[in-house]
Amino acid sequence: MRRNTPIWRMIRAACVVCGLLPVNAQAADVDVDQQGIRFSQPEITLKVGDTLHFHNHDDVTHNIMIIDADDDAEDQGMQKPGQVISKQFTEAGTFEARCAIHPKMKMTITVGK
């Protein structure tokens, strides 16, 4: 079911009125391309709750890692050409996305409130 239909908008509005959702709870979907063995953007700024979609437009496999400020890495898995890997950011902070296969592939992700 599509979430931009009148019924979904009414449900969301009712949740806001009842206090189940904050007024600005609209999370965004943000796209980043991978092509030429690099990310399309060296840095990006998101809000807590946003989802980042990594689109592999290369003809090689990538292995996306999300590294937090403590250098803890979260492996997003192998990504074959044409695949999309998505990561929702639920906490504020600065992160780095890297490809474990191609060490020169890096981008900074800043997540604010």
C-alpha positions as semicolon CSV with decimal commas, in nm:
position;residue;x (nm);y (nm);z (nm)
1;M;0,000;0,000;0,000
2;R;0,135;0,344;-0,094
3;R;0,201;0,572;0,202
4;N;0,114;0,898;0,030
5;T;-0,254;0,819;-0,017
6;P;-0,525;1,026;0,154
7;I;-0,593;0,751;0,410
8;W;-0,224;0,733;0,512
9;R;-0,207;1,113;0,543
10;M;-0,516;1,103;0,769
11;I;-0,363;0,826;0,983
12;R;-0,037;1,022;1,015
13;A;-0,225;1,341;1,106
14;A;-0,424;1,153;1,371
15;C;-0,099;1,014;1,518
16;V;0,049;1,366;1,534
17;V;-0,265;1,502;1,706
18;C;-0,264;1,216;1,959
19;G;0,105;1,270;2,031
20;L;0,213;0,937;1,883
21;L;0,434;1,114;1,628
22;P;0,618;1,442;1,657
23;V;0,507;1,708;1,411
24;N;0,828;1,688;1,204
25;A;0,860;1,307;1,205
26;Q;0,884;1,293;0,827
27;A;1,202;1,097;0,762
28;A;1,371;1,141;0,427
29;D;1,501;0,890;0,177
30;V;1,835;1,005;0,036
31;D;2,014;0,847;-0,260
32;V;2,389;0,816;-0,320
33;D;2,532;0,665;-0,636
34;Q;2,845;0,453;-0,666
35;Q;3,007;0,485;-1,004
36;G;3,368;0,484;-1,120
37;I;3,457;0,313;-0,790
38;R;3,361;0,621;-0,589
39;F;3,063;0,767;-0,409
40;S;2,880;1,044;-0,595
41;Q;2,921;1,274;-0,293
42;P;3,222;1,300;-0,061
43;E;2,997;1,411;0,225
44;I;2,628;1,431;0,306
45;T;2,415;1,565;0,589
46;L;2,109;1,376;0,715
47;K;1,863;1,400;1,001
48;V;1,802;1,128;1,258
49;G;1,557;0,881;1,106
50;D;1,664;0,940;0,745
51;T;1,751;0,644;0,526
52;L;2,049;0,651;0,292
53;H;2,022;0,435;-0,021
54;F;2,350;0,331;-0,185
55;H;2,296;0,254;-0,557
56;N;2,569;0,045;-0,720
57;H;2,600;0,172;-1,078
58;D;2,946;0,019;-1,113
59;D;3,017;-0,306;-1,292
60;V;3,197;-0,440;-0,982
61;T;3,083;-0,560;-0,640
62;H;3,115;-0,330;-0,338
63;N;3,107;-0,403;0,035
64;I;2,969;-0,102;0,223
65;M;3,085;-0,048;0,579
66;I;2,943;0,223;0,808
67;I;3,198;0,334;1,067
68;D;3,096;0,537;1,374
69;A;3,300;0,784;1,583
70;D;3,437;0,495;1,796
71;D;3,569;0,320;1,482
72;D;3,307;0,048;1,518
73;A;3,220;-0,084;1,172
74;E;2,879;-0,210;1,065
75;D;2,904;-0,430;0,757
76;Q;2,615;-0,365;0,518
77;G;2,704;-0,670;0,310
78;M;2,817;-0,741;-0,042
79;Q;2,651;-0,531;-0,310
80;K;2,652;-0,660;-0,665
81;P;2,618;-0,427;-0,963
82;G;2,265;-0,289;-0,991
83;Q;2,178;-0,355;-0,626
84;V;2,074;-0,099;-0,365
85;I;2,176;-0,118;0,000
86;S;1,985;0,097;0,247
87;K;2,085;0,215;0,594
88;Q;1,859;0,408;0,832
89;F;2,043;0,639;1,072
90;T;1,874;0,635;1,413
91;E;2,135;0,832;1,610
92;A;2,304;1,167;1,560
93;G;2,677;1,170;1,494
94;T;2,944;1,160;1,229
95;F;2,991;0,841;1,033
96;E;3,205;0,728;0,745
97;A;3,092;0,502;0,464
98;R;3,369;0,293;0,311
99;C;3,395;0,011;0,067
100;A;3,588;-0,279;0,221
101;I;3,698;-0,389;-0,127
102;H;3,799;-0,047;-0,265
103;P;3,981;0,146;0,011
104;K;3,972;0,480;-0,175
105;M;3,590;0,479;-0,164
106;K;3,499;0,695;0,135
107;M;3,231;0,947;0,226
108;T;3,143;1,135;0,545
109;I;2,787;1,119;0,677
110;T;2,682;1,378;0,932
111;V;2,354;1,301;1,110
112;G;2,191;1,581;1,307
113;K;1,871;1,613;1,503
